[in-house]
């Protein structure tokens, strides 16, 4: 019997990202509903789209804060970035 994985909804929009030396707009795409996050080990993954230079700076910073359109604020850890790319892959936490 094959196991099926639950497919998480994708949440996309415009937000603000803050990390050392930067506070500016980004587009975000998150797998899962951020409003369901609770303190503890639960995390969601996603990506931030911005300019290639800011994406590289964000990845070097390692962590920051993402503020969504509705004003909700989440800690983010930068997981990956491709040199020259405009996306940073992140993990959201409370």
PyMOL Python script that loads the backbone (N, CA, C, O; Angstrom):
from pymol import cmd

cmd.read_pdbstr("""\
ATOM      1  N   UNK A   1       0.841  -1.175   0.000  1.00  0.00           N
ATOM      2  CA  UNK A   1       0.000   0.000   0.000  1.00  0.00           C
ATOM      3  C   UNK A   1       0.891   1.243   0.000  1.00  0.00           C
ATOM      4  O   UNK A   1       1.755   1.385   0.865  1.00  0.00           O
ATOM      5  N   UNK A   2       0.690   2.118  -0.938  1.00  0.00           N
ATOM      6  CA  UNK A   2       1.488   3.334  -1.054  1.00  0.00           C
ATOM      7  C   UNK A   2       0.968   4.395  -0.083  1.00  0.00           C
ATOM      8  O   UNK A   2      -0.237   4.590   0.074  1.00  0.00           O
ATOM      9  N   UNK A   3       1.908   5.064   0.551  1.00  0.00           N
ATOM     10  CA  UNK A   3       1.543   6.167   1.441  1.00  0.00           C
ATOM     11  C   UNK A   3       1.447   7.446   0.628  1.00  0.00           C
ATOM     12  O   UNK A   3       2.281   7.704  -0.240  1.00  0.00           O
ATOM     13  N   UNK A   4       0.437   8.237   0.909  1.00  0.00           N
ATOM     14  CA  UNK A   4       0.318   9.526   0.240  1.00  0.00           C
ATOM     15  C   UNK A   4       0.609  10.626   1.245  1.00  0.00           C
ATOM     16  O   UNK A   4       0.171  10.575   2.394  1.00  0.00           O
ATOM     17  N   UNK A   5       1.351  11.613   0.790  1.00  0.00           N
ATOM     18  CA  UNK A   5       1.674  12.740   1.647  1.00  0.00           C
ATOM     19  C   UNK A   5       0.632  13.830   1.477  1.00  0.00           C
ATOM     20  O   UNK A   5       0.124  14.062   0.380  1.00  0.00           O
ATOM     21  N   UNK A   6       0.329  14.483   2.562  1.00  0.00           N
ATOM     22  CA  UNK A   6      -0.604  15.596   2.517  1.00  0.00           C
ATOM     23  C   UNK A   6       0.059  16.753   1.748  1.00  0.00           C
ATOM     24  O   UNK A   6       1.198  17.123   2.031  1.00  0.00           O
ATOM     25  N   UNK A   7      -0.653  17.303   0.797  1.00  0.00           N
ATOM     26  CA  UNK A   7      -0.145  18.428   0.028  1.00  0.00           C
ATOM     27  C   UNK A   7      -0.538  19.712   0.748  1.00  0.00           C
ATOM     28  O   UNK A   7      -1.719  19.976   0.977  1.00  0.00           O
ATOM     29  N   UNK A   8       0.467  20.503   1.100  1.00  0.00           N
ATOM     30  CA  UNK A   8       0.218  21.757   1.809  1.00  0.00           C
ATOM     31  C   UNK A   8      -0.197  22.846   0.821  1.00  0.00           C
ATOM     32  O   UNK A   8       0.315  22.896  -0.297  1.00  0.00           O
ATOM     33  N   UNK A   9      -1.117  23.714   1.228  1.00  0.00           N
ATOM     34  CA  UNK A   9      -1.486  24.836   0.359  1.00  0.00           C
ATOM     35  C   UNK A   9      -0.310  25.813   0.244  1.00  0.00           C
ATOM     36  O   UNK A   9       0.528  25.889   1.143  1.00  0.00           O
ATOM     37  N   UNK A  10      -0.254  26.544  -0.843  1.00  0.00           N
ATOM     38  CA  UNK A  10       0.802  27.538  -1.044  1.00  0.00           C
ATOM     39  C   UNK A  10       0.236  28.927  -0.798  1.00  0.00           C
ATOM     40  O   UNK A  10      -0.805  29.294  -1.343  1.00  0.00           O
ATOM     41  N   UNK A  11       0.931  29.687   0.021  1.00  0.00           N
ATOM     42  CA  UNK A  11       0.547  31.065   0.322  1.00  0.00           C
ATOM     43  C   UNK A  11       1.578  31.988  -0.304  1.00  0.00           C
ATOM     44  O   UNK A  11       2.774  31.871  -0.036  1.00  0.00           O
ATOM     45  N   UNK A  12       1.106  32.910  -1.143  1.00  0.00           N
ATOM     46  CA  UNK A  12       1.995  33.841  -1.837  1.00  0.00           C
ATOM     47  C   UNK A  12       1.546  35.264  -1.608  1.00  0.00           C
ATOM     48  O   UNK A  12       0.363  35.522  -1.383  1.00  0.00           O
ATOM     49  N   UNK A  13       2.492  36.193  -1.664  1.00  0.00           N
ATOM     50  CA  UNK A  13       2.138  37.592  -1.530  1.00  0.00           C
ATOM     51  C   UNK A  13       3.353  38.480  -1.437  1.00  0.00           C
ATOM     52  O   UNK A  13       4.483  38.044  -1.658  1.00  0.00           O
ATOM     53  N   UNK A  14       3.106  39.735  -1.106  1.00  0.00           N
ATOM     54  CA  UNK A  14       4.164  40.725  -0.928  1.00  0.00           C
ATOM     55  C   UNK A  14       4.350  40.947   0.562  1.00  0.00           C
ATOM     56  O   UNK A  14       3.379  40.958   1.319  1.00  0.00           O
ATOM     57  N   UNK A  15       5.585  41.121   0.981  1.00  0.00           N
ATOM     58  CA  UNK A  15       5.876  41.346   2.383  1.00  0.00           C
ATOM     59  C   UNK A  15       7.123  42.183   2.558  1.00  0.00           C
ATOM     60  O   UNK A  15       7.660  42.729   1.594  1.00  0.00           O
ATOM     61  N   UNK A  16       7.576  42.279   3.784  1.00  0.00           N
ATOM     62  CA  UNK A  16       8.800  43.000   4.132  1.00  0.00           C
ATOM     63  C   UNK A  16       9.767  42.010   4.761  1.00  0.00           C
ATOM     64  O   UNK A  16       9.358  41.169   5.562  1.00  0.00           O
ATOM     65  N   UNK A  17      11.030  42.100   4.412  1.00  0.00           N
ATOM     66  CA  UNK A  17      12.043  41.272   5.044  1.00  0.00           C
ATOM     67  C   UNK A  17      13.048  42.187   5.743  1.00  0.00           C
ATOM     68  O   UNK A  17      13.458  43.216   5.207  1.00  0.00           O
ATOM     69  N   UNK A  18      13.429  41.782   6.955  1.00  0.00           N
ATOM     70  CA  UNK A  18      14.436  42.514   7.718  1.00  0.00           C
ATOM     71  C   UNK A  18      15.540  41.543   8.079  1.00  0.00           C
ATOM     72  O   UNK A  18      15.283  40.446   8.574  1.00  0.00           O
ATOM     73  N   UNK A  19      16.757  41.952   7.828  1.00  0.00           N
ATOM     74  CA  UNK A  19      17.939  41.214   8.288  1.00  0.00           C
ATOM     75  C   UNK A  19      19.040  42.243   8.481  1.00  0.00           C
ATOM     76  O   UNK A  19      18.855  43.409   8.132  1.00  0.00           O
ATOM     77  N   UNK A  20      20.157  41.848   9.017  1.00  0.00           N
ATOM     78  CA  UNK A  20      21.237  42.780   9.338  1.00  0.00           C
ATOM     79  C   UNK A  20      21.539  43.716   8.167  1.00  0.00           C
ATOM     80  O   UNK A  20      22.000  43.270   7.116  1.00  0.00           O
ATOM     81  N   UNK A  21      21.282  45.008   8.348  1.00  0.00           N
ATOM     82  CA  UNK A  21      21.593  46.002   7.342  1.00  0.00           C
ATOM     83  C   UNK A  21      20.554  46.189   6.250  1.00  0.00           C
ATOM     84  O   UNK A  21      20.798  46.944   5.308  1.00  0.00           O
ATOM     85  N   UNK A  22      19.398  45.527   6.340  1.00  0.00           N
ATOM     86  CA  UNK A  22      18.397  45.658   5.278  1.00  0.00           C
ATOM     87  C   UNK A  22      16.983  45.572   5.847  1.00  0.00           C
ATOM     88  O   UNK A  22      16.712  44.801   6.767  1.00  0.00           O
ATOM     89  N   UNK A  23      16.102  46.370   5.288  1.00  0.00           N
ATOM     90  CA  UNK A  23      14.665  46.325   5.584  1.00  0.00           C
ATOM     91  C   UNK A  23      13.967  46.745   4.300  1.00  0.00           C
ATOM     92  O   UNK A  23      13.973  47.925   3.951  1.00  0.00           O
ATOM     93  N   UNK A  24      13.357  45.782   3.585  1.00  0.00           N
ATOM     94  CA  UNK A  24      12.749  46.131   2.314  1.00  0.00           C
ATOM     95  C   UNK A  24      11.728  45.112   1.846  1.00  0.00           C
ATOM     96  O   UNK A  24      11.533  44.072   2.475  1.00  0.00           O
ATOM     97  N   UNK A  25      11.073  45.426   0.724  1.00  0.00           N
ATOM     98  CA  UNK A  25      10.003  44.567   0.197  1.00  0.00           C
ATOM     99  C   UNK A  25      10.529  43.304  -0.485  1.00  0.00           C
ATOM    100  O   UNK A  25      11.620  43.297  -1.055  1.00  0.00           O
ATOM    101  N   UNK A  26       9.735  42.243  -0.416  1.00  0.00           N
ATOM    102  CA  UNK A  26      10.009  40.983  -1.109  1.00  0.00           C
ATOM    103  C   UNK A  26       8.683  40.359  -1.520  1.00  0.00           C
ATOM    104  O   UNK A  26       7.623  40.741  -1.025  1.00  0.00           O
ATOM    105  N   UNK A  27       8.756  39.414  -2.413  1.00  0.00           N
ATOM    106  CA  UNK A  27       7.626  38.543  -2.725  1.00  0.00           C
ATOM    107  C   UNK A  27       7.920  37.245  -1.990  1.00  0.00           C
ATOM    108  O   UNK A  27       9.073  36.815  -1.944  1.00  0.00           O
ATOM    109  N   UNK A  28       6.909  36.615  -1.419  1.00  0.00           N
ATOM    110  CA  UNK A  28       7.133  35.358  -0.713  1.00  0.00           C
ATOM    111  C   UNK A  28       6.214  34.270  -1.238  1.00  0.00           C
ATOM    112  O   UNK A  28       5.145  34.544  -1.784  1.00  0.00           O
ATOM    113  N   UNK A  29       6.648  33.037  -1.063  1.00  0.00           N
ATOM    114  CA  UNK A  29       5.860  31.842  -1.384  1.00  0.00           C
ATOM    115  C   UNK A  29       6.136  30.852  -0.260  1.00  0.00           C
ATOM    116  O   UNK A  29       7.277  30.439  -0.054  1.00  0.00           O
ATOM    117  N   UNK A  30       5.075  30.470   0.472  1.00  0.00           N
ATOM    118  CA  UNK A  30       5.219  29.606   1.641  1.00  0.00           C
ATOM    119  C   UNK A  30       4.381  28.349   1.439  1.00  0.00           C
ATOM    120  O   UNK A  30       3.215  28.428   1.051  1.00  0.00           O
ATOM    121  N   UNK A  31       4.975  27.200   1.701  1.00  0.00           N
ATOM    122  CA  UNK A  31       4.243  25.926   1.634  1.00  0.00           C
ATOM    123  C   UNK A  31       3.619  25.662   2.999  1.00  0.00           C
ATOM    124  O   UNK A  31       4.317  25.287   3.941  1.00  0.00           O
ATOM    125  N   UNK A  32       2.316  25.856   3.107  1.00  0.00           N
ATOM    126  CA  UNK A  32       1.605  25.689   4.374  1.00  0.00           C
ATOM    127  C   UNK A  32       1.071  27.023   4.849  1.00  0.00           C
ATOM    128  O   UNK A  32       1.521  28.079   4.404  1.00  0.00           O
ATOM    129  N   UNK A  33       0.122  26.971   5.742  1.00  0.00           N
ATOM    130  CA  UNK A  33      -0.540  28.168   6.258  1.00  0.00           C
ATOM    131  C   UNK A  33       0.246  28.737   7.436  1.00  0.00           C
ATOM    132  O   UNK A  33       0.286  28.112   8.496  1.00  0.00           O
ATOM    133  N   UNK A  34       0.871  29.902   7.282  1.00  0.00           N
ATOM    134  CA  UNK A  34       1.648  30.491   8.370  1.00  0.00           C
ATOM    135  C   UNK A  34       0.838  30.721   9.644  1.00  0.00           C
ATOM    136  O   UNK A  34       1.401  30.682  10.738  1.00  0.00           O
ATOM    137  N   UNK A  35      -0.462  30.959   9.530  1.00  0.00           N
ATOM    138  CA  UNK A  35      -1.276  31.226  10.719  1.00  0.00           C
ATOM    139  C   UNK A  35      -1.416  29.988  11.608  1.00  0.00           C
ATOM    140  O   UNK A  35      -1.848  30.105  12.755  1.00  0.00           O
ATOM    141  N   UNK A  36      -1.060  28.809  11.100  1.00  0.00           N
ATOM    142  CA  UNK A  36      -1.148  27.585  11.900  1.00  0.00           C
ATOM    143  C   UNK A  36       0.118  27.299  12.683  1.00  0.00           C
ATOM    144  O   UNK A  36       0.141  26.374  13.495  1.00  0.00           O
ATOM    145  N   UNK A  37       1.173  28.073  12.458  1.00  0.00           N
ATOM    146  CA  UNK A  37       2.431  27.845  13.183  1.00  0.00           C
ATOM    147  C   UNK A  37       2.249  28.122  14.671  1.00  0.00           C
ATOM    148  O   UNK A  37       1.603  29.097  15.056  1.00  0.00           O
ATOM    149  N   UNK A  38       2.807  27.281  15.477  1.00  0.00           N
ATOM    150  CA  UNK A  38       2.782  27.435  16.934  1.00  0.00           C
ATOM    151  C   UNK A  38       4.212  27.361  17.455  1.00  0.00           C
ATOM    152  O   UNK A  38       5.075  26.787  16.792  1.00  0.00           O
ATOM    153  N   UNK A  39       4.481  27.928  18.627  1.00  0.00           N
ATOM    154  CA  UNK A  39       5.829  27.837  19.188  1.00  0.00           C
ATOM    155  C   UNK A  39       6.255  26.378  19.343  1.00  0.00           C
ATOM    156  O   UNK A  39       5.435  25.506  19.632  1.00  0.00           O
ATOM    157  N   UNK A  40       7.524  26.133  19.149  1.00  0.00           N
ATOM    158  CA  UNK A  40       8.042  24.774  19.271  1.00  0.00           C
ATOM    159  C   UNK A  40       8.817  24.380  18.036  1.00  0.00           C
ATOM    160  O   UNK A  40       9.458  25.215  17.397  1.00  0.00           O
ATOM    161  N   UNK A  41       8.756  23.114  17.706  1.00  0.00           N
ATOM    162  CA  UNK A  41       9.555  22.585  16.606  1.00  0.00           C
ATOM    163  C   UNK A  41       8.902  22.747  15.244  1.00  0.00           C
ATOM    164  O   UNK A  41       9.548  22.499  14.226  1.00  0.00           O
ATOM    165  N   UNK A  42       7.647  23.152  15.196  1.00  0.00           N
ATOM    166  CA  UNK A  42       6.940  23.273  13.922  1.00  0.00           C
ATOM    167  C   UNK A  42       7.578  24.362  13.061  1.00  0.00           C
ATOM    168  O   UNK A  42       7.911  25.441  13.549  1.00  0.00           O
ATOM    169  N   UNK A  43       7.741  24.060  11.774  1.00  0.00           N
ATOM    170  CA  UNK A  43       8.331  25.005  10.830  1.00  0.00           C
ATOM    171  C   UNK A  43       7.647  24.855   9.483  1.00  0.00           C
ATOM    172  O   UNK A  43       7.103  23.800   9.157  1.00  0.00           O
ATOM    173  N   UNK A  44       7.684  25.915   8.719  1.00  0.00           N
ATOM    174  CA  UNK A  44       7.213  25.881   7.338  1.00  0.00           C
ATOM    175  C   UNK A  44       8.372  26.325   6.456  1.00  0.00           C
ATOM    176  O   UNK A  44       9.258  27.058   6.897  1.00  0.00           O
ATOM    177  N   UNK A  45       8.356  25.877   5.216  1.00  0.00           N
ATOM    178  CA  UNK A  45       9.415  26.264   4.286  1.00  0.00           C
ATOM    179  C   UNK A  45       8.831  27.094   3.166  1.00  0.00           C
ATOM    180  O   UNK A  45       7.649  26.995   2.839  1.00  0.00           O
ATOM    181  N   UNK A  46       9.685  27.911   2.590  1.00  0.00           N
ATOM    182  CA  UNK A  46       9.241  28.751   1.499  1.00  0.00           C
ATOM    183  C   UNK A  46      10.403  29.418   0.814  1.00  0.00           C
ATOM    184  O   UNK A  46      11.553  29.006   0.969  1.00  0.00           O
ATOM    185  N   UNK A  47      10.101  30.447   0.056  1.00  0.00           N
ATOM    186  CA  UNK A  47      11.124  31.181  -0.683  1.00  0.00           C
ATOM    187  C   UNK A  47      10.764  32.657  -0.733  1.00  0.00           C
ATOM    188  O   UNK A  47       9.591  33.029  -0.743  1.00  0.00           O
ATOM    189  N   UNK A  48      11.798  33.488  -0.764  1.00  0.00           N
ATOM    190  CA  UNK A  48      11.650  34.927  -0.923  1.00  0.00           C
ATOM    191  C   UNK A  48      12.237  35.299  -2.270  1.00  0.00           C
ATOM    192  O   UNK A  48      13.316  34.825  -2.627  1.00  0.00           O
ATOM    193  N   UNK A  49      11.545  36.137  -3.022  1.00  0.00           N
ATOM    194  CA  UNK A  49      12.048  36.616  -4.307  1.00  0.00           C
ATOM    195  C   UNK A  49      12.324  38.104  -4.200  1.00  0.00           C
ATOM    196  O   UNK A  49      11.482  38.878  -3.746  1.00  0.00           O
ATOM    197  N   UNK A  50      13.523  38.489  -4.628  1.00  0.00           N
ATOM    198  CA  UNK A  50      13.962  39.881  -4.580  1.00  0.00           C
ATOM    199  C   UNK A  50      15.056  40.053  -5.610  1.00  0.00           C
ATOM    200  O   UNK A  50      15.153  39.234  -6.524  1.00  0.00           O
ATOM    201  N   UNK A  51      15.874  41.063  -5.507  1.00  0.00           N
ATOM    202  CA  UNK A  51      16.989  41.212  -6.444  1.00  0.00           C
ATOM    203  C   UNK A  51      18.087  40.215  -6.089  1.00  0.00           C
ATOM    204  O   UNK A  51      18.148  39.732  -4.958  1.00  0.00           O
ATOM    205  N   UNK A  52      18.946  39.910  -7.042  1.00  0.00           N
ATOM    206  CA  UNK A  52      20.025  38.949  -6.822  1.00  0.00           C
ATOM    207  C   UNK A  52      20.970  39.433  -5.716  1.00  0.00           C
ATOM    208  O   UNK A  52      21.442  38.628  -4.912  1.00  0.00           O
ATOM    209  N   UNK A  53      21.244  40.714  -5.672  1.00  0.00           N
ATOM    210  CA  UNK A  53      22.151  41.265  -4.662  1.00  0.00           C
ATOM    211  C   UNK A  53      21.560  41.138  -3.252  1.00  0.00           C
ATOM    212  O   UNK A  53      22.251  40.732  -2.317  1.00  0.00           O
ATOM    213  N   UNK A  54      20.296  41.484  -3.112  1.00  0.00           N
ATOM    214  CA  UNK A  54      19.650  41.391  -1.795  1.00  0.00           C
ATOM    215  C   UNK A  54      19.493  39.937  -1.380  1.00  0.00           C
ATOM    216  O   UNK A  54      19.632  39.615  -0.200  1.00  0.00           O
ATOM    217  N   UNK A  55      19.206  39.053  -2.330  1.00  0.00           N
ATOM    218  CA  UNK A  55      19.100  37.626  -2.022  1.00  0.00           C
ATOM    219  C   UNK A  55      20.424  37.101  -1.477  1.00  0.00           C
ATOM    220  O   UNK A  55      20.435  36.348  -0.502  1.00  0.00           O
ATOM    221  N   UNK A  56      21.531  37.486  -2.089  1.00  0.00           N
ATOM    222  CA  UNK A  56      22.853  37.056  -1.619  1.00  0.00           C
ATOM    223  C   UNK A  56      23.136  37.610  -0.224  1.00  0.00           C
ATOM    224  O   UNK A  56      23.653  36.895   0.634  1.00  0.00           O
ATOM    225  N   UNK A  57      22.800  38.886   0.007  1.00  0.00           N
ATOM    226  CA  UNK A  57      23.008  39.499   1.322  1.00  0.00           C
ATOM    227  C   UNK A  57      22.160  38.805   2.390  1.00  0.00           C
ATOM    228  O   UNK A  57      22.628  38.574   3.505  1.00  0.00           O
ATOM    229  N   UNK A  58      20.913  38.475   2.048  1.00  0.00           N
ATOM    230  CA  UNK A  58      20.032  37.796   2.995  1.00  0.00           C
ATOM    231  C   UNK A  58      20.599  36.435   3.370  1.00  0.00           C
ATOM    232  O   UNK A  58      20.602  36.064   4.544  1.00  0.00           O
ATOM    233  N   UNK A  59      21.076  35.693   2.386  1.00  0.00           N
ATOM    234  CA  UNK A  59      21.638  34.375   2.657  1.00  0.00           C
ATOM    235  C   UNK A  59      22.866  34.489   3.550  1.00  0.00           C
ATOM    236  O   UNK A  59      23.047  33.690   4.469  1.00  0.00           O
ATOM    237  N   UNK A  60      23.707  35.478   3.283  1.00  0.00           N
ATOM    238  CA  UNK A  60      24.896  35.684   4.128  1.00  0.00           C
ATOM    239  C   UNK A  60      24.506  36.059   5.552  1.00  0.00           C
ATOM    240  O   UNK A  60      25.188  35.673   6.501  1.00  0.00           O
ATOM    241  N   UNK A  61      23.405  36.813   5.712  1.00  0.00           N
ATOM    242  CA  UNK A  61      22.954  37.219   7.056  1.00  0.00           C
ATOM    243  C   UNK A  61      22.526  36.000   7.870  1.00  0.00           C
ATOM    244  O   UNK A  61      22.715  35.978   9.086  1.00  0.00           O
ATOM    245  N   UNK A  62      21.953  34.985   7.219  1.00  0.00           N
ATOM    246  CA  UNK A  62      21.605  33.742   7.903  1.00  0.00           C
ATOM    247  C   UNK A  62      20.231  33.697   8.543  1.00  0.00           C
ATOM    248  O   UNK A  62      19.592  32.645   8.561  1.00  0.00           O
ATOM    249  N   UNK A  63      19.771  34.810   9.062  1.00  0.00           N
ATOM    250  CA  UNK A  63      18.437  34.840   9.677  1.00  0.00           C
ATOM    251  C   UNK A  63      17.885  36.251   9.638  1.00  0.00           C
ATOM    252  O   UNK A  63      18.613  37.222   9.434  1.00  0.00           O
ATOM    253  N   UNK A  64      16.578  36.340   9.838  1.00  0.00           N
ATOM    254  CA  UNK A  64      15.926  37.639   9.800  1.00  0.00           C
ATOM    255  C   UNK A  64      14.478  37.514  10.205  1.00  0.00           C
ATOM    256  O   UNK A  64      14.094  36.586  10.918  1.00  0.00           O
ATOM    257  N   UNK A  65      13.670  38.464   9.740  1.00  0.00           N
ATOM    258  CA  UNK A  65      12.244  38.511  10.058  1.00  0.00           C
ATOM    259  C   UNK A  65      11.475  38.782   8.766  1.00  0.00           C
ATOM    260  O   UNK A  65      11.863  39.635   7.968  1.00  0.00           O
ATOM    261  N   UNK A  66      10.382  38.048   8.572  1.00  0.00           N
ATOM    262  CA  UNK A  66       9.497  38.264   7.441  1.00  0.00           C
ATOM    263  C   UNK A  66       8.166  38.755   7.978  1.00  0.00           C
ATOM    264  O   UNK A  66       7.571  38.119   8.847  1.00  0.00           O
ATOM    265  N   UNK A  67       7.693  39.894   7.459  1.00  0.00           N
ATOM    266  CA  UNK A  67       6.391  40.442   7.829  1.00  0.00           C
ATOM    267  C   UNK A  67       5.478  40.263   6.617  1.00  0.00           C
ATOM    268  O   UNK A  67       5.759  40.780   5.536  1.00  0.00           O
ATOM    269  N   UNK A  68       4.385  39.525   6.808  1.00  0.00           N
ATOM    270  CA  UNK A  68       3.448  39.241   5.724  1.00  0.00           C
ATOM    271  C   UNK A  68       2.504  40.411   5.484  1.00  0.00           C
ATOM    272  O   UNK A  68       2.506  41.388   6.233  1.00  0.00           O
ATOM    273  N   UNK A  69       1.695  40.300   4.427  1.00  0.00           N
ATOM    274  CA  UNK A  69       0.735  41.358   4.066  1.00  0.00           C
ATOM    275  C   UNK A  69      -0.220  41.690   5.203  1.00  0.00           C
ATOM    276  O   UNK A  69      -0.607  42.846   5.380  1.00  0.00           O
ATOM    277  N   UNK A  70      -0.601  40.672   5.976  1.00  0.00           N
ATOM    278  CA  UNK A  70      -1.564  40.895   7.059  1.00  0.00           C
ATOM    279  C   UNK A  70      -0.922  41.424   8.337  1.00  0.00           C
ATOM    280  O   UNK A  70      -1.608  41.610   9.342  1.00  0.00           O
ATOM    281  N   UNK A  71       0.392  41.667   8.307  1.00  0.00           N
ATOM    282  CA  UNK A  71       1.106  42.202   9.461  1.00  0.00           C
ATOM    283  C   UNK A  71       1.721  41.156  10.363  1.00  0.00           C
ATOM    284  O   UNK A  71       2.454  41.501  11.290  1.00  0.00           O
ATOM    285  N   UNK A  72       1.442  39.879  10.116  1.00  0.00           N
ATOM    286  CA  UNK A  72       2.031  38.805  10.921  1.00  0.00           C
ATOM    287  C   UNK A  72       3.537  38.762  10.689  1.00  0.00           C
ATOM    288  O   UNK A  72       4.008  38.917   9.562  1.00  0.00           O
ATOM    289  N   UNK A  73       4.283  38.550  11.763  1.00  0.00           N
ATOM    290  CA  UNK A  73       5.737  38.564  11.719  1.00  0.00           C
ATOM    291  C   UNK A  73       6.285  37.184  12.100  1.00  0.00           C
ATOM    292  O   UNK A  73       5.839  36.583  13.077  1.00  0.00           O
ATOM    293  N   UNK A  74       7.251  36.690  11.323  1.00  0.00           N
ATOM    294  CA  UNK A  74       7.839  35.366  11.558  1.00  0.00           C
ATOM    295  C   UNK A  74       9.354  35.444  11.481  1.00  0.00           C
ATOM    296  O   UNK A  74       9.911  36.163  10.651  1.00  0.00           O
ATOM    297  N   UNK A  75      10.014  34.696  12.357  1.00  0.00           N
ATOM    298  CA  UNK A  75      11.465  34.552  12.267  1.00  0.00           C
ATOM    299  C   UNK A  75      11.761  33.673  11.056  1.00  0.00           C
ATOM    300  O   UNK A  75      11.047  32.703  10.803  1.00  0.00           O
ATOM    301  N   UNK A  76      12.792  34.003  10.322  1.00  0.00           N
ATOM    302  CA  UNK A  76      13.176  33.164   9.190  1.00  0.00           C
ATOM    303  C   UNK A  76      14.654  32.801   9.293  1.00  0.00           C
ATOM    304  O   UNK A  76      15.480  33.588   9.754  1.00  0.00           O
ATOM    305  N   UNK A  77      14.956  31.596   8.853  1.00  0.00           N
ATOM    306  CA  UNK A  77      16.332  31.127   8.737  1.00  0.00           C
ATOM    307  C   UNK A  77      16.562  30.890   7.251  1.00  0.00           C
ATOM    308  O   UNK A  77      15.784  30.194   6.598  1.00  0.00           O
ATOM    309  N   UNK A  78      17.633  31.473   6.721  1.00  0.00           N
ATOM    310  CA  UNK A  78      17.958  31.318   5.308  1.00  0.00           C
ATOM    311  C   UNK A  78      18.604  29.948   5.108  1.00  0.00           C
ATOM    312  O   UNK A  78      19.642  29.654   5.701  1.00  0.00           O
ATOM    313  N   UNK A  79      17.991  29.116   4.275  1.00  0.00           N
ATOM    314  CA  UNK A  79      18.472  27.752   4.062  1.00  0.00           C
ATOM    315  C   UNK A  79      19.331  27.594   2.816  1.00  0.00           C
ATOM    316  O   UNK A  79      20.265  26.792   2.805  1.00  0.00           O
ATOM    317  N   UNK A  80      19.024  28.351   1.766  1.00  0.00           N
ATOM    318  CA  UNK A  80      19.757  28.163   0.525  1.00  0.00           C
ATOM    319  C   UNK A  80      19.585  29.321  -0.430  1.00  0.00           C
ATOM    320  O   UNK A  80      18.624  30.087  -0.357  1.00  0.00           O
ATOM    321  N   UNK A  81      20.549  29.423  -1.330  1.00  0.00           N
ATOM    322  CA  UNK A  81      20.554  30.476  -2.339  1.00  0.00           C
ATOM    323  C   UNK A  81      21.505  30.050  -3.441  1.00  0.00           C
ATOM    324  O   UNK A  81      22.583  29.524  -3.162  1.00  0.00           O
ATOM    325  N   UNK A  82      21.122  30.269  -4.687  1.00  0.00           N
ATOM    326  CA  UNK A  82      21.994  29.979  -5.815  1.00  0.00           C
ATOM    327  C   UNK A  82      22.695  31.264  -6.223  1.00  0.00           C
ATOM    328  O   UNK A  82      22.044  32.289  -6.427  1.00  0.00           O
ATOM    329  N   UNK A  83      24.002  31.220  -6.342  1.00  0.00           N
ATOM    330  CA  UNK A  83      24.770  32.413  -6.717  1.00  0.00           C
ATOM    331  C   UNK A  83      24.189  33.038  -7.971  1.00  0.00           C
ATOM    332  O   UNK A  83      24.000  32.355  -8.978  1.00  0.00           O
ATOM    333  N   UNK A  84      23.904  34.332  -7.917  1.00  0.00           N
ATOM    334  CA  UNK A  84      23.335  35.047  -9.042  1.00  0.00           C
ATOM    335  C   UNK A  84      21.824  34.953  -9.130  1.00  0.00           C
ATOM    336  O   UNK A  84      21.208  35.641  -9.943  1.00  0.00           O
ATOM    337  N   UNK A  85      21.214  34.105  -8.299  1.00  0.00           N
ATOM    338  CA  UNK A  85      19.766  33.934  -8.303  1.00  0.00           C
ATOM    339  C   UNK A  85      19.068  34.974  -7.450  1.00  0.00           C
ATOM    340  O   UNK A  85      19.678  35.581  -6.570  1.00  0.00           O
ATOM    341  N   UNK A  86      17.789  35.175  -7.713  1.00  0.00           N
ATOM    342  CA  UNK A  86      17.010  36.187  -6.996  1.00  0.00           C
ATOM    343  C   UNK A  86      16.095  35.576  -5.938  1.00  0.00           C
ATOM    344  O   UNK A  86      15.206  36.256  -5.426  1.00  0.00           O
ATOM    345  N   UNK A  87      16.302  34.295  -5.604  1.00  0.00           N
ATOM    346  CA  UNK A  87      15.484  33.623  -4.585  1.00  0.00           C
ATOM    347  C   UNK A  87      16.348  33.156  -3.429  1.00  0.00           C
ATOM    348  O   UNK A  87      17.490  32.733  -3.608  1.00  0.00           O
ATOM    349  N   UNK A  88      15.771  33.244  -2.237  1.00  0.00           N
ATOM    350  CA  UNK A  88      16.387  32.694  -1.036  1.00  0.00           C
ATOM    351  C   UNK A  88      15.381  31.714  -0.457  1.00  0.00           C
ATOM    352  O   UNK A  88      14.215  32.059  -0.265  1.00  0.00           O
ATOM    353  N   UNK A  89      15.819  30.502  -0.178  1.00  0.00           N
ATOM    354  CA  UNK A  89      14.943  29.490   0.404  1.00  0.00           C
ATOM    355  C   UNK A  89      15.030  29.617   1.915  1.00  0.00           C
ATOM    356  O   UNK A  89      16.120  29.683   2.482  1.00  0.00           O
ATOM    357  N   UNK A  90      13.863  29.652   2.566  1.00  0.00           N
ATOM    358  CA  UNK A  90      13.798  29.961   3.996  1.00  0.00           C
ATOM    359  C   UNK A  90      12.954  28.958   4.755  1.00  0.00           C
ATOM    360  O   UNK A  90      12.197  28.172   4.186  1.00  0.00           O
ATOM    361  N   UNK A  91      13.119  29.020   6.066  1.00  0.00           N
ATOM    362  CA  UNK A  91      12.300  28.234   6.992  1.00  0.00           C
ATOM    363  C   UNK A  91      11.683  29.240   7.959  1.00  0.00           C
ATOM    364  O   UNK A  91      12.399  30.047   8.552  1.00  0.00           O
ATOM    365  N   UNK A  92      10.365  29.198   8.123  1.00  0.00           N
ATOM    366  CA  UNK A  92       9.656  30.113   9.027  1.00  0.00           C
ATOM    367  C   UNK A  92       9.462  29.445  10.386  1.00  0.00           C
ATOM    368  O   UNK A  92       9.164  28.254  10.478  1.00  0.00           O
ATOM    369  N   UNK A  93       9.639  30.236  11.425  1.00  0.00           N
ATOM    370  CA  UNK A  93       9.426  29.757  12.793  1.00  0.00           C
ATOM    371  C   UNK A  93       8.732  30.857  13.577  1.00  0.00           C
ATOM    372  O   UNK A  93       8.725  32.022  13.179  1.00  0.00           O
ATOM    373  N   UNK A  94       8.146  30.459  14.703  1.00  0.00           N
ATOM    374  CA  UNK A  94       7.545  31.436  15.607  1.00  0.00           C
ATOM    375  C   UNK A  94       8.625  31.925  16.548  1.00  0.00           C
ATOM    376  O   UNK A  94       8.360  32.762  17.411  1.00  0.00           O
TER     377      UNK A  94
END
""", "prot")
cmd.dss("prot")
cmd.show_as("cartoon", "prot")
cmd.util.cbc("prot")
cmd.orient("prot")
